[in-house]
Amino acid sequence: MTKAIELILKTDQPISDIAFHCGYKNIGAFSNAFYEFTNARPTDFRKVRKR
């Protein structure tokens, strides 16, 4: 999950590409796991951190 956070913050790759890169076959599963880890959805996390 730390790799996913790094990619979300440092790249403009689509969240789906990051999910697949991190081994998730399903974007929903990635989003749920990301939420459990950070208490934020991946797209919301990117929006807040890019300000």
Secondary structure, DSSP 8 states (H G I E B T S, - for coil): -HHHHHHHHH----HHHHHHHTT-S-HHHHHHHHHHHHSS-HHHHHHHHT-
